[in-house]
Amino acid sequence: MKHASLAQLFIMAAIVATLSLPPAAGLAWLACSVLGFSFEALVTFGDRLSAPVGVSAWWAIVFLPAFAYAAFMLKE
């Protein structure tokens, strides 16, 4: 079996990161409502980023462990 190419690793990690954001957002919304702070503050890192940039940052944060997972799962 051949090693996975770098492009395959990036694609798998991007798929995993993208598919994990909606359930994670639901859990974050629930946690925010229970703990009493705003969901927008969580998404925007305390209003330091705009909402689109904040969501992109969260995606990148999720992408890193997803990339490690993809590399582990696709290794020979």
PQR file of N, CA, C, O and H, with PARSE charges and radii, in Angstrom:
ATOM      1  N   MET A   1       0.842  -1.187   0.000 -0.4000 1.5000
ATOM      2  CA  MET A   1       0.000   0.000   0.000 -0.0000 2.0000
ATOM      3  C   MET A   1       0.884   1.246   0.000  0.5500 1.7000
ATOM      4  O   MET A   1       1.851   1.332   0.756 -0.5500 1.4000
ATOM      5  N   LYS A   2       0.546   2.193  -0.842 -0.4000 1.5000
ATOM      6  CA  LYS A   2       1.326   3.427  -0.948 -0.0000 2.0000
ATOM      7  C   LYS A   2       0.900   4.412   0.132  0.5500 1.7000
ATOM      8  O   LYS A   2      -0.218   4.356   0.645 -0.5500 1.4000
ATOM      9  H   LYS A   2      -0.240   2.123  -1.456  0.4000 1.0000
ATOM     10  N   HIS A   3       1.815   5.313   0.463 -0.4000 1.5000
ATOM     11  CA  HIS A   3       1.492   6.394   1.386 -0.0000 2.0000
ATOM     12  C   HIS A   3       0.505   7.355   0.735  0.5500 1.7000
ATOM     13  O   HIS A   3       0.507   7.539  -0.482 -0.5500 1.4000
ATOM     14  H   HIS A   3       2.723   5.358   0.046  0.4000 1.0000
ATOM     15  N   ALA A   4      -0.323   7.956   1.552 -0.4000 1.5000
ATOM     16  CA  ALA A   4      -1.260   8.955   1.047 -0.0000 2.0000
ATOM     17  C   ALA A   4      -0.489  10.208   0.649  0.5500 1.7000
ATOM     18  O   ALA A   4       0.491  10.580   1.294 -0.5500 1.4000
ATOM     19  H   ALA A   4      -0.325   7.807   2.541  0.4000 1.0000
ATOM     20  N   SER A   5      -0.934  10.840  -0.401 -0.4000 1.5000
ATOM     21  CA  SER A   5      -0.281  12.069  -0.817 -0.0000 2.0000
ATOM     22  C   SER A   5      -0.689  13.206   0.121  0.5500 1.7000
ATOM     23  O   SER A   5      -1.671  13.106   0.857 -0.5500 1.4000
ATOM     24  H   SER A   5      -1.730  10.538  -0.926  0.4000 1.0000
ATOM     25  N   LEU A   6       0.067  14.255   0.074 -0.4000 1.5000
ATOM     26  CA  LEU A   6      -0.217  15.418   0.907 -0.0000 2.0000
ATOM     27  C   LEU A   6      -1.578  16.016   0.562  0.5500 1.7000
ATOM     28  O   LEU A   6      -2.298  16.475   1.448 -0.5500 1.4000
ATOM     29  H   LEU A   6       0.864  14.336  -0.524  0.4000 1.0000
ATOM     30  N   ALA A   7      -1.926  16.013  -0.708 -0.4000 1.5000
ATOM     31  CA  ALA A   7      -3.236  16.541  -1.127 -0.0000 2.0000
ATOM     32  C   ALA A   7      -4.363  15.711  -0.526  0.5500 1.7000
ATOM     33  O   ALA A   7      -5.372  16.264  -0.089 -0.5500 1.4000
ATOM     34  H   ALA A   7      -1.340  15.640  -1.428  0.4000 1.0000
ATOM     35  N   GLN A   8      -4.203  14.389  -0.500 -0.4000 1.5000
ATOM     36  CA  GLN A   8      -5.220  13.528   0.099 -0.0000 2.0000
ATOM     37  C   GLN A   8      -5.370  13.822   1.588  0.5500 1.7000
ATOM     38  O   GLN A   8      -6.488  13.840   2.104 -0.5500 1.4000
ATOM     39  H   GLN A   8      -3.383  13.940  -0.855  0.4000 1.0000
ATOM     40  N   LEU A   9      -4.270  14.051   2.277 -0.4000 1.5000
ATOM     41  CA  LEU A   9      -4.321  14.362   3.704 -0.0000 2.0000
ATOM     42  C   LEU A   9      -5.063  15.679   3.942  0.5500 1.7000
ATOM     43  O   LEU A   9      -5.900  15.774   4.840 -0.5500 1.4000
ATOM     44  H   LEU A   9      -3.362  14.037   1.858  0.4000 1.0000
ATOM     45  N   PHE A  10      -4.748  16.692   3.130 -0.4000 1.5000
ATOM     46  CA  PHE A  10      -5.419  17.980   3.279 -0.0000 2.0000
ATOM     47  C   PHE A  10      -6.911  17.872   2.997  0.5500 1.7000
ATOM     48  O   PHE A  10      -7.723  18.471   3.702 -0.5500 1.4000
ATOM     49  H   PHE A  10      -4.069  16.614   2.401  0.4000 1.0000
ATOM     50  N   ILE A  11      -7.274  17.113   1.974 -0.4000 1.5000
ATOM     51  CA  ILE A  11      -8.692  16.973   1.633 -0.0000 2.0000
ATOM     52  C   ILE A  11      -9.444  16.240   2.733  0.5500 1.7000
ATOM     53  O   ILE A  11     -10.535  16.663   3.114 -0.5500 1.4000
ATOM     54  H   ILE A  11      -6.614  16.626   1.402  0.4000 1.0000
ATOM     55  N   MET A  12      -8.890  15.160   3.247 -0.4000 1.5000
ATOM     56  CA  MET A  12      -9.566  14.425   4.313 -0.0000 2.0000
ATOM     57  C   MET A  12      -9.694  15.291   5.565  0.5500 1.7000
ATOM     58  O   MET A  12     -10.744  15.297   6.208 -0.5500 1.4000
ATOM     59  H   MET A  12      -8.004  14.817   2.937  0.4000 1.0000
ATOM     60  N   ALA A  13      -8.651  16.012   5.910 -0.4000 1.5000
ATOM     61  CA  ALA A  13      -8.691  16.876   7.088 -0.0000 2.0000
ATOM     62  C   ALA A  13      -9.698  18.005   6.902  0.5500 1.7000
ATOM     63  O   ALA A  13     -10.395  18.373   7.847 -0.5500 1.4000
ATOM     64  H   ALA A  13      -7.798  16.007   5.388  0.4000 1.0000
ATOM     65  N   ALA A  14      -9.780  18.552   5.704 -0.4000 1.5000
ATOM     66  CA  ALA A  14     -10.753  19.614   5.441 -0.0000 2.0000
ATOM     67  C   ALA A  14     -12.178  19.097   5.547  0.5500 1.7000
ATOM     68  O   ALA A  14     -13.053  19.793   6.061 -0.5500 1.4000
ATOM     69  H   ALA A  14      -9.213  18.253   4.936  0.4000 1.0000
ATOM     70  N   ILE A  15     -12.420  17.885   5.067 -0.4000 1.5000
ATOM     71  CA  ILE A  15     -13.754  17.291   5.174 -0.0000 2.0000
ATOM     72  C   ILE A  15     -14.120  17.054   6.629  0.5500 1.7000
ATOM     73  O   ILE A  15     -15.226  17.385   7.056 -0.5500 1.4000
ATOM     74  H   ILE A  15     -11.709  17.319   4.650  0.4000 1.0000
ATOM     75  N   VAL A  16     -13.203  16.485   7.389 -0.4000 1.5000
ATOM     76  CA  VAL A  16     -13.470  16.213   8.808 -0.0000 2.0000
ATOM     77  C   VAL A  16     -13.703  17.520   9.566  0.5500 1.7000
ATOM     78  O   VAL A  16     -14.626  17.606  10.375 -0.5500 1.4000
ATOM     79  H   VAL A  16     -12.304  16.216   7.042  0.4000 1.0000
ATOM     80  N   ALA A  17     -12.883  18.527   9.316 -0.4000 1.5000
ATOM     81  CA  ALA A  17     -13.037  19.809  10.011 -0.0000 2.0000
ATOM     82  C   ALA A  17     -14.363  20.468   9.647  0.5500 1.7000
ATOM     83  O   ALA A  17     -15.041  21.015  10.517 -0.5500 1.4000
ATOM     84  H   ALA A  17     -12.133  18.456   8.659  0.4000 1.0000
ATOM     85  N   THR A  18     -14.735  20.422   8.379 -0.4000 1.5000
ATOM     86  CA  THR A  18     -15.973  21.056   7.936 -0.0000 2.0000
ATOM     87  C   THR A  18     -17.194  20.347   8.507  0.5500 1.7000
ATOM     88  O   THR A  18     -18.145  21.000   8.937 -0.5500 1.4000
ATOM     89  H   THR A  18     -14.184  19.977   7.672  0.4000 1.0000
ATOM     90  N   LEU A  19     -17.175  19.024   8.515 -0.4000 1.5000
ATOM     91  CA  LEU A  19     -18.318  18.274   9.025 -0.0000 2.0000
ATOM     92  C   LEU A  19     -18.438  18.330  10.547  0.5500 1.7000
ATOM     93  O   LEU A  19     -19.522  18.104  11.085 -0.5500 1.4000
ATOM     94  H   LEU A  19     -16.402  18.494   8.166  0.4000 1.0000
ATOM     95  N   SER A  20     -17.353  18.625  11.242 -0.4000 1.5000
ATOM     96  CA  SER A  20     -17.425  18.683  12.703 -0.0000 2.0000
ATOM     97  C   SER A  20     -17.872  20.047  13.231  0.5500 1.7000
ATOM     98  O   SER A  20     -18.234  20.160  14.402 -0.5500 1.4000
ATOM     99  H   SER A  20     -16.472  18.809  10.805  0.4000 1.0000
ATOM    100  N   LEU A  21     -17.855  21.080  12.393 -0.4000 1.5000
ATOM    101  CA  LEU A  21     -18.241  22.402  12.876 -0.0000 2.0000
ATOM    102  C   LEU A  21     -19.713  22.527  13.276  0.5500 1.7000
ATOM    103  O   LEU A  21     -19.980  23.109  14.327 -0.5500 1.4000
ATOM    104  H   LEU A  21     -17.562  20.988  11.441  0.4000 1.0000
ATOM    105  N   PRO A  22     -20.678  22.027  12.519 -0.5600 1.5000
ATOM    106  CA  PRO A  22     -22.081  22.180  12.966  0.2800 2.0000
ATOM    107  C   PRO A  22     -22.387  21.519  14.317  0.5500 1.7000
ATOM    108  O   PRO A  22     -23.017  22.157  15.160 -0.5500 1.4000
ATOM    109  N   PRO A  23     -21.969  20.266  14.560 -0.5600 1.5000
ATOM    110  CA  PRO A  23     -22.225  19.718  15.896  0.2800 2.0000
ATOM    111  C   PRO A  23     -21.470  20.469  16.999  0.5500 1.7000
ATOM    112  O   PRO A  23     -21.987  20.649  18.102 -0.5500 1.4000
ATOM    113  N   ALA A  24     -20.254  20.902  16.694 -0.4000 1.5000
ATOM    114  CA  ALA A  24     -19.484  21.654  17.689 -0.0000 2.0000
ATOM    115  C   ALA A  24     -20.149  22.992  17.983  0.5500 1.7000
ATOM    116  O   ALA A  24     -20.162  23.442  19.129 -0.5500 1.4000
ATOM    117  H   ALA A  24     -19.833  20.756  15.799  0.4000 1.0000
ATOM    118  N   ALA A  25     -20.701  23.628  16.956 -0.4000 1.5000
ATOM    119  CA  ALA A  25     -21.398  24.899  17.168 -0.0000 2.0000
ATOM    120  C   ALA A  25     -22.641  24.694  18.023  0.5500 1.7000
ATOM    121  O   ALA A  25     -22.950  25.525  18.877 -0.5500 1.4000
ATOM    122  H   ALA A  25     -20.691  23.262  16.025  0.4000 1.0000
ATOM    123  N   GLY A  26     -23.349  23.602  17.800 -0.4000 1.5000
ATOM    124  CA  GLY A  26     -24.515  23.304  18.633 -0.0000 2.0000
ATOM    125  C   GLY A  26     -24.144  23.093  20.092  0.5500 1.7000
ATOM    126  O   GLY A  26     -24.822  23.599  20.987 -0.5500 1.4000
ATOM    127  H   GLY A  26     -23.097  22.927  17.106  0.4000 1.0000
ATOM    128  N   LEU A  27     -23.076  22.353  20.333 -0.4000 1.5000
ATOM    129  CA  LEU A  27     -22.612  22.161  21.710 -0.0000 2.0000
ATOM    130  C   LEU A  27     -22.119  23.470  22.320  0.5500 1.7000
ATOM    131  O   LEU A  27     -22.352  23.733  23.500 -0.5500 1.4000
ATOM    132  H   LEU A  27     -22.526  21.942  19.606  0.4000 1.0000
ATOM    133  N   ALA A  28     -21.450  24.278  21.532 -0.4000 1.5000
ATOM    134  CA  ALA A  28     -20.975  25.573  22.033 -0.0000 2.0000
ATOM    135  C   ALA A  28     -22.137  26.486  22.370  0.5500 1.7000
ATOM    136  O   ALA A  28     -22.109  27.175  23.390 -0.5500 1.4000
ATOM    137  H   ALA A  28     -21.260  24.065  20.573  0.4000 1.0000
ATOM    138  N   TRP A  29     -23.172  26.500  21.514 -0.4000 1.5000
ATOM    139  CA  TRP A  29     -24.360  27.315  21.783 -0.0000 2.0000
ATOM    140  C   TRP A  29     -25.025  26.858  23.080  0.5500 1.7000
ATOM    141  O   TRP A  29     -25.425  27.687  23.898 -0.5500 1.4000
ATOM    142  H   TRP A  29     -23.195  25.940  20.686  0.4000 1.0000
ATOM    143  N   LEU A  30     -25.144  25.545  23.273 -0.4000 1.5000
ATOM    144  CA  LEU A  30     -25.737  25.016  24.501 -0.0000 2.0000
ATOM    145  C   LEU A  30     -24.894  25.398  25.722  0.5500 1.7000
ATOM    146  O   LEU A  30     -25.436  25.811  26.747 -0.5500 1.4000
ATOM    147  H   LEU A  30     -24.819  24.872  22.608  0.4000 1.0000
ATOM    148  N   ALA A  31     -23.591  25.263  25.611 -0.4000 1.5000
ATOM    149  CA  ALA A  31     -22.713  25.627  26.724 -0.0000 2.0000
ATOM    150  C   ALA A  31     -22.793  27.115  27.027  0.5500 1.7000
ATOM    151  O   ALA A  31     -22.796  27.516  28.191 -0.5500 1.4000
ATOM    152  H   ALA A  31     -23.151  24.928  24.778  0.4000 1.0000
ATOM    153  N   CYS A  32     -22.858  27.929  25.991 -0.4000 1.5000
ATOM    154  CA  CYS A  32     -22.960  29.381  26.197 -0.0000 2.0000
ATOM    155  C   CYS A  32     -24.260  29.737  26.903  0.5500 1.7000
ATOM    156  O   CYS A  32     -24.272  30.593  27.788 -0.5500 1.4000
ATOM    157  H   CYS A  32     -22.855  27.603  25.045  0.4000 1.0000
ATOM    158  N   SER A  33     -25.353  29.088  26.518 -0.4000 1.5000
ATOM    159  CA  SER A  33     -26.635  29.405  27.154 -0.0000 2.0000
ATOM    160  C   SER A  33     -26.660  28.922  28.605  0.5500 1.7000
ATOM    161  O   SER A  33     -27.275  29.562  29.458 -0.5500 1.4000
ATOM    162  H   SER A  33     -25.343  28.392  25.799  0.4000 1.0000
ATOM    163  N   VAL A  34     -26.007  27.816  28.887 -0.4000 1.5000
ATOM    164  CA  VAL A  34     -25.967  27.310  30.268 -0.0000 2.0000
ATOM    165  C   VAL A  34     -25.040  28.161  31.123  0.5500 1.7000
ATOM    166  O   VAL A  34     -25.367  28.474  32.268 -0.5500 1.4000
ATOM    167  H   VAL A  34     -25.507  27.296  28.194  0.4000 1.0000
ATOM    168  N   LEU A  35     -23.902  28.532  30.585 -0.4000 1.5000
ATOM    169  CA  LEU A  35     -22.915  29.289  31.355 -0.0000 2.0000
ATOM    170  C   LEU A  35     -23.173  30.785  31.366  0.5500 1.7000
ATOM    171  O   LEU A  35     -22.574  31.507  32.164 -0.5500 1.4000
ATOM    172  H   LEU A  35     -23.636  28.278  29.655  0.4000 1.0000
ATOM    173  N   GLY A  36     -24.056  31.268  30.494 -0.4000 1.5000
ATOM    174  CA  GLY A  36     -24.484  32.655  30.555 -0.0000 2.0000
ATOM    175  C   GLY A  36     -23.604  33.663  29.849  0.5500 1.7000
ATOM    176  O   GLY A  36     -23.532  34.814  30.281 -0.5500 1.4000
ATOM    177  H   GLY A  36     -24.543  30.682  29.846  0.4000 1.0000
ATOM    178  N   PHE A  37     -22.937  33.277  28.785 -0.4000 1.5000
ATOM    179  CA  PHE A  37     -22.238  34.282  27.983 -0.0000 2.0000
ATOM    180  C   PHE A  37     -22.664  34.130  26.537  0.5500 1.7000
ATOM    181  O   PHE A  37     -23.265  33.124  26.161 -0.5500 1.4000
ATOM    182  H   PHE A  37     -22.995  32.342  28.434  0.4000 1.0000
ATOM    183  N   SER A  38     -22.359  35.113  25.740 -0.4000 1.5000
ATOM    184  CA  SER A  38     -22.908  35.153  24.392 -0.0000 2.0000
ATOM    185  C   SER A  38     -22.146  34.225  23.446  0.5500 1.7000
ATOM    186  O   SER A  38     -20.924  34.095  23.511 -0.5500 1.4000
ATOM    187  H   SER A  38     -21.871  35.931  26.046  0.4000 1.0000
ATOM    188  N   PHE A  39     -22.909  33.595  22.575 -0.4000 1.5000
ATOM    189  CA  PHE A  39     -22.334  32.736  21.542 -0.0000 2.0000
ATOM    190  C   PHE A  39     -21.482  33.560  20.583  0.5500 1.7000
ATOM    191  O   PHE A  39     -20.450  33.095  20.098 -0.5500 1.4000
ATOM    192  H   PHE A  39     -23.902  33.702  22.522  0.4000 1.0000
ATOM    193  N   GLU A  40     -21.922  34.786  20.315 -0.4000 1.5000
ATOM    194  CA  GLU A  40     -21.165  35.661  19.423 -0.0000 2.0000
ATOM    195  C   GLU A  40     -19.779  35.976  20.001  0.5500 1.7000
ATOM    196  O   GLU A  40     -18.798  36.063  19.261 -0.5500 1.4000
ATOM    197  H   GLU A  40     -22.760  35.164  20.708  0.4000 1.0000
ATOM    198  N   ALA A  41     -19.706  36.146  21.315 -0.4000 1.5000
ATOM    199  CA  ALA A  41     -18.401  36.404  21.940 -0.0000 2.0000
ATOM    200  C   ALA A  41     -17.469  35.209  21.769  0.5500 1.7000
ATOM    201  O   ALA A  41     -16.262  35.375  21.593 -0.5500 1.4000
ATOM    202  H   ALA A  41     -20.502  36.075  21.916  0.4000 1.0000
ATOM    203  N   LEU A  42     -18.031  34.011  21.820 -0.4000 1.5000
ATOM    204  CA  LEU A  42     -17.216  32.813  21.624 -0.0000 2.0000
ATOM    205  C   LEU A  42     -16.721  32.730  20.184  0.5500 1.7000
ATOM    206  O   LEU A  42     -15.545  32.463  19.937 -0.5500 1.4000
ATOM    207  H   LEU A  42     -19.011  33.876  21.963  0.4000 1.0000
ATOM    208  N   VAL A  43     -17.620  32.959  19.244 -0.4000 1.5000
ATOM    209  CA  VAL A  43     -17.265  32.866  17.820 -0.0000 2.0000
ATOM    210  C   VAL A  43     -16.244  33.929  17.439  0.5500 1.7000
ATOM    211  O   VAL A  43     -15.323  33.656  16.668 -0.5500 1.4000
ATOM    212  H   VAL A  43     -18.576  33.176  19.444  0.4000 1.0000
ATOM    213  N   THR A  44     -16.395  35.129  17.966 -0.4000 1.5000
ATOM    214  CA  THR A  44     -15.518  36.241  17.580 -0.0000 2.0000
ATOM    215  C   THR A  44     -14.314  36.423  18.512  0.5500 1.7000
ATOM    216  O   THR A  44     -13.614  37.433  18.441 -0.5500 1.4000
ATOM    217  H   THR A  44     -17.143  35.351  18.592  0.4000 1.0000
ATOM    218  N   PHE A  45     -14.082  35.438  19.384 -0.4000 1.5000
ATOM    219  CA  PHE A  45     -12.963  35.506  20.331 -0.0000 2.0000
ATOM    220  C   PHE A  45     -13.042  36.792  21.155  0.5500 1.7000
ATOM    221  O   PHE A  45     -12.069  37.539  21.255 -0.5500 1.4000
ATOM    222  H   PHE A  45     -14.651  34.617  19.442  0.4000 1.0000
ATOM    223  N   GLY A  46     -14.207  37.035  21.739 -0.4000 1.5000
ATOM    224  CA  GLY A  46     -14.396  38.218  22.574 -0.0000 2.0000
ATOM    225  C   GLY A  46     -14.414  39.509  21.785  0.5500 1.7000
ATOM    226  O   GLY A  46     -13.883  40.520  22.246 -0.5500 1.4000
ATOM    227  H   GLY A  46     -14.997  36.428  21.657  0.4000 1.0000
ATOM    228  N   ASP A  47     -15.008  39.500  20.617 -0.4000 1.5000
ATOM    229  CA  ASP A  47     -15.112  40.656  19.722 -0.0000 2.0000
ATOM    230  C   ASP A  47     -13.765  41.163  19.214  0.5500 1.7000
ATOM    231  O   ASP A  47     -13.637  42.328  18.836 -0.5500 1.4000
ATOM    232  H   ASP A  47     -15.439  38.679  20.242  0.4000 1.0000
ATOM    233  N   ARG A  48     -12.769  40.292  19.205 -0.4000 1.5000
ATOM    234  CA  ARG A  48     -11.468  40.680  18.633 -0.0000 2.0000
ATOM    235  C   ARG A  48     -11.435  40.460  17.126  0.5500 1.7000
ATOM    236  O   ARG A  48     -10.648  41.090  16.420 -0.5500 1.4000
ATOM    237  H   ARG A  48     -12.873  39.346  19.512  0.4000 1.0000
ATOM    238  N   LEU A  49     -12.296  39.559  16.630 -0.4000 1.5000
ATOM    239  CA  LEU A  49     -12.357  39.251  15.206 -0.0000 2.0000
ATOM    240  C   LEU A  49     -13.789  39.449  14.710  0.5500 1.7000
ATOM    241  O   LEU A  49     -14.732  39.459  15.500 -0.5500 1.4000
ATOM    242  H   LEU A  49     -12.935  39.047  17.204  0.4000 1.0000
ATOM    243  N   SER A  50     -13.938  39.603  13.423 -0.4000 1.5000
ATOM    244  CA  SER A  50     -15.295  39.625  12.864 -0.0000 2.0000
ATOM    245  C   SER A  50     -15.828  38.190  12.847  0.5500 1.7000
ATOM    246  O   SER A  50     -15.066  37.235  12.997 -0.5500 1.4000
ATOM    247  H   SER A  50     -13.171  39.595  12.781  0.4000 1.0000
ATOM    248  N   ALA A  51     -17.124  38.054  12.666 -0.4000 1.5000
ATOM    249  CA  ALA A  51     -17.734  36.720  12.692 -0.0000 2.0000
ATOM    250  C   ALA A  51     -17.171  35.796  11.602  0.5500 1.7000
ATOM    251  O   ALA A  51     -16.825  34.655  11.908 -0.5500 1.4000
ATOM    252  H   ALA A  51     -17.743  38.830  12.544  0.4000 1.0000
ATOM    253  N   PRO A  52     -17.066  36.245  10.342 -0.5600 1.5000
ATOM    254  CA  PRO A  52     -16.503  35.332   9.330  0.2800 2.0000
ATOM    255  C   PRO A  52     -15.057  34.927   9.620  0.5500 1.7000
ATOM    256  O   PRO A  52     -14.675  33.776   9.410 -0.5500 1.4000
ATOM    257  N   VAL A  53     -14.265  35.867  10.099 -0.4000 1.5000
ATOM    258  CA  VAL A  53     -12.870  35.551  10.425 -0.0000 2.0000
ATOM    259  C   VAL A  53     -12.817  34.636  11.644  0.5500 1.7000
ATOM    260  O   VAL A  53     -11.977  33.739  11.710 -0.5500 1.4000
ATOM    261  H   VAL A  53     -14.575  36.803  10.270  0.4000 1.0000
ATOM    262  N   GLY A  54     -13.703  34.857  12.602 -0.4000 1.5000
ATOM    263  CA  GLY A  54     -13.756  33.993  13.781 -0.0000 2.0000
ATOM    264  C   GLY A  54     -14.129  32.563  13.439  0.5500 1.7000
ATOM    265  O   GLY A  54     -13.529  31.623  13.958 -0.5500 1.4000
ATOM    266  H   GLY A  54     -14.386  35.586  12.548  0.4000 1.0000
ATOM    267  N   VAL A  55     -15.122  32.391  12.562 -0.4000 1.5000
ATOM    268  CA  VAL A  55     -15.500  31.044  12.131 -0.0000 2.0000
ATOM    269  C   VAL A  55     -14.346  30.397  11.373  0.5500 1.7000
ATOM    270  O   VAL A  55     -14.089  29.204  11.535 -0.5500 1.4000
ATOM    271  H   VAL A  55     -15.610  33.155  12.140  0.4000 1.0000
ATOM    272  N   SER A  56     -13.658  31.165  10.558 -0.4000 1.5000
ATOM    273  CA  SER A  56     -12.489  30.637   9.840 -0.0000 2.0000
ATOM    274  C   SER A  56     -11.387  30.235  10.816  0.5500 1.7000
ATOM    275  O   SER A  56     -10.722  29.218  10.615 -0.5500 1.4000
ATOM    276  H   SER A  56     -13.867  32.134  10.426  0.4000 1.0000
ATOM    277  N   ALA A  57     -11.191  31.014  11.855 -0.4000 1.5000
ATOM    278  CA  ALA A  57     -10.185  30.672  12.859 -0.0000 2.0000
ATOM    279  C   ALA A  57     -10.564  29.389  13.593  0.5500 1.7000
ATOM    280  O   ALA A  57      -9.709  28.536  13.833 -0.5500 1.4000
ATOM    281  H   ALA A  57     -11.731  31.840  12.018  0.4000 1.0000
ATOM    282  N   TRP A  58     -11.845  29.246  13.953 -0.4000 1.5000
ATOM    283  CA  TRP A  58     -12.284  28.004  14.595 -0.0000 2.0000
ATOM    284  C   TRP A  58     -12.102  26.820  13.657  0.5500 1.7000
ATOM    285  O   TRP A  58     -11.714  25.737  14.095 -0.5500 1.4000
ATOM    286  H   TRP A  58     -12.540  29.939  13.758  0.4000 1.0000
ATOM    287  N   TRP A  59     -12.382  27.015  12.357 -0.4000 1.5000
ATOM    288  CA  TRP A  59     -12.182  25.943  11.389 -0.0000 2.0000
ATOM    289  C   TRP A  59     -10.705  25.545  11.348  0.5500 1.7000
ATOM    290  O   TRP A  59     -10.382  24.358  11.316 -0.5500 1.4000
ATOM    291  H   TRP A  59     -12.697  27.894  12.000  0.4000 1.0000
ATOM    292  N   ALA A  60      -9.820  26.527  11.350 -0.4000 1.5000
ATOM    293  CA  ALA A  60      -8.381  26.238  11.319 -0.0000 2.0000
ATOM    294  C   ALA A  60      -7.940  25.511  12.586  0.5500 1.7000
ATOM    295  O   ALA A  60      -7.085  24.627  12.531 -0.5500 1.4000
ATOM    296  H   ALA A  60     -10.083  27.492  11.376  0.4000 1.0000
ATOM    297  N   ILE A  61      -8.520  25.882  13.725 -0.4000 1.5000
ATOM    298  CA  ILE A  61      -8.193  25.208  14.983 -0.0000 2.0000
ATOM    299  C   ILE A  61      -8.626  23.748  14.930  0.5500 1.7000
ATOM    300  O   ILE A  61      -7.915  22.874  15.425 -0.5500 1.4000
ATOM    301  H   ILE A  61      -9.215  26.600  13.770  0.4000 1.0000
ATOM    302  N   VAL A  62      -9.778  23.477  14.339 -0.4000 1.5000
ATOM    303  CA  VAL A  62     -10.267  22.104  14.209 -0.0000 2.0000
ATOM    304  C   VAL A  62      -9.485  21.364  13.124  0.5500 1.7000
ATOM    305  O   VAL A  62      -9.314  20.148  13.212 -0.5500 1.4000
ATOM    306  H   VAL A  62     -10.356  24.187  13.937  0.4000 1.0000
ATOM    307  N   PHE A  63      -9.011  22.075  12.108 -0.4000 1.5000
ATOM    308  CA  PHE A  63      -8.285  21.453  11.004 -0.0000 2.0000
ATOM    309  C   PHE A  63      -6.976  20.803  11.473  0.5500 1.7000
ATOM    310  O   PHE A  63      -6.611  19.739  10.974 -0.5500 1.4000
ATOM    311  H   PHE A  63      -9.149  23.062  12.037  0.4000 1.0000
ATOM    312  N   LEU A  64      -6.281  21.412  12.404 -0.4000 1.5000
ATOM    313  CA  LEU A  64      -4.974  20.888  12.823 -0.0000 2.0000
ATOM    314  C   LEU A  64      -5.055  19.481  13.404  0.5500 1.7000
ATOM    315  O   LEU A  64      -4.314  18.607  12.955 -0.5500 1.4000
ATOM    316  H   LEU A  64      -6.578  22.276  12.809  0.4000 1.0000
ATOM    317  N   PRO A  65      -5.935  19.219  14.399 -0.5600 1.5000
ATOM    318  CA  PRO A  65      -6.030  17.832  14.857  0.2800 2.0000
ATOM    319  C   PRO A  65      -6.641  16.903  13.802  0.5500 1.7000
ATOM    320  O   PRO A  65      -6.322  15.715  13.773 -0.5500 1.4000
ATOM    321  N   ALA A  66      -7.510  17.427  12.941 -0.4000 1.5000
ATOM    322  CA  ALA A  66      -8.071  16.607  11.865 -0.0000 2.0000
ATOM    323  C   ALA A  66      -6.972  16.191  10.890  0.5500 1.7000
ATOM    324  O   ALA A  66      -7.004  15.077  10.367 -0.5500 1.4000
ATOM    325  H   ALA A  66      -7.769  18.392  12.964  0.4000 1.0000
ATOM    326  N   PHE A  67      -6.010  17.062  10.640 -0.4000 1.5000
ATOM    327  CA  PHE A  67      -4.888  16.720   9.765 -0.0000 2.0000
ATOM    328  C   PHE A  67      -4.029  15.630  10.403  0.5500 1.7000
ATOM    329  O   PHE A  67      -3.588  14.703   9.723 -0.5500 1.4000
ATOM    330  H   PHE A  67      -5.984  17.967  11.065  0.4000 1.0000
ATOM    331  N   ALA A  68      -3.792  15.747  11.712 -0.4000 1.5000
ATOM    332  CA  ALA A  68      -3.030  14.707  12.407 -0.0000 2.0000
ATOM    333  C   ALA A  68      -3.780  13.374  12.361  0.5500 1.7000
ATOM    334  O   ALA A  68      -3.171  12.319  12.179 -0.5500 1.4000
ATOM    335  H   ALA A  68      -4.150  16.500  12.264  0.4000 1.0000
ATOM    336  N   TYR A  69      -5.091  13.427  12.526 -0.4000 1.5000
ATOM    337  CA  TYR A  69      -5.918  12.225  12.431 -0.0000 2.0000
ATOM    338  C   TYR A  69      -5.826  11.616  11.034  0.5500 1.7000
ATOM    339  O   TYR A  69      -5.672  10.403  10.895 -0.5500 1.4000
ATOM    340  H   TYR A  69      -5.585  14.284  12.674  0.4000 1.0000
ATOM    341  N   ALA A  70      -5.918  12.442  10.010 -0.4000 1.5000
ATOM    342  CA  ALA A  70      -5.835  11.941   8.640 -0.0000 2.0000
ATOM    343  C   ALA A  70      -4.472  11.316   8.367  0.5500 1.7000
ATOM    344  O   ALA A  70      -4.389  10.271   7.722 -0.5500 1.4000
ATOM    345  H   ALA A  70      -6.044  13.428  10.122  0.4000 1.0000
ATOM    346  N   ALA A  71      -3.417  11.938   8.847 -0.4000 1.5000
ATOM    347  CA  ALA A  71      -2.077  11.390   8.648 -0.0000 2.0000
ATOM    348  C   ALA A  71      -1.935  10.049   9.353  0.5500 1.7000
ATOM    349  O   ALA A  71      -1.315   9.130   8.818 -0.5500 1.4000
ATOM    350  H   ALA A  71      -3.485  12.787   9.371  0.4000 1.0000
ATOM    351  N   PHE A  72      -2.500   9.930  10.539 -0.4000 1.5000
ATOM    352  CA  PHE A  72      -2.428   8.674  11.283 -0.0000 2.0000
ATOM    353  C   PHE A  72      -3.228   7.582  10.581  0.5500 1.7000
ATOM    354  O   PHE A  72      -2.767   6.446  10.466 -0.5500 1.4000
ATOM    355  H   PHE A  72      -3.004  10.676  10.973  0.4000 1.0000
ATOM    356  N   MET A  73      -4.423   7.926  10.113 -0.4000 1.5000
ATOM    357  CA  MET A  73      -5.310   6.932   9.511 -0.0000 2.0000
ATOM    358  C   MET A  73      -4.847   6.507   8.119  0.5500 1.7000
ATOM    359  O   MET A  73      -5.108   5.376   7.710 -0.5500 1.4000
ATOM    360  H   MET A  73      -4.798   8.848  10.206  0.4000 1.0000
ATOM    361  N   LEU A  74      -4.177   7.370   7.395 -0.4000 1.5000
ATOM    362  CA  LEU A  74      -3.750   7.053   6.039 -0.0000 2.0000
ATOM    363  C   LEU A  74      -2.292   6.632   5.949  0.5500 1.7000
ATOM    364  O   LEU A  74      -1.740   6.502   4.857 -0.5500 1.4000
ATOM    365  H   LEU A  74      -3.964   8.289   7.728  0.4000 1.0000
ATOM    366  N   LYS A  75      -1.674   6.421   7.099 -0.4000 1.5000
ATOM    367  CA  LYS A  75      -0.267   5.972   7.035 -0.0000 2.0000
ATOM    368  C   LYS A  75      -0.221   4.506   6.644  0.5500 1.7000
ATOM    369  O   LYS A  75      -1.222   3.794   6.729 -0.5500 1.4000
ATOM    370  H   LYS A  75      -2.122   6.526   7.986  0.4000 1.0000
ATOM    371  N   GLU A  76       0.918   4.080   6.228 -0.4000 1.5000
ATOM    372  CA  GLU A  76       1.060   2.694   5.799 -0.0000 2.0000
ATOM    373  C   GLU A  76       1.195   1.783   6.976  0.5500 1.7000
ATOM    374  O   GLU A  76       1.325   0.571   6.806 -0.5500 1.4000
ATOM    375  H   GLU A  76       1.730   4.659   6.160  0.4000 1.0000
TER
END
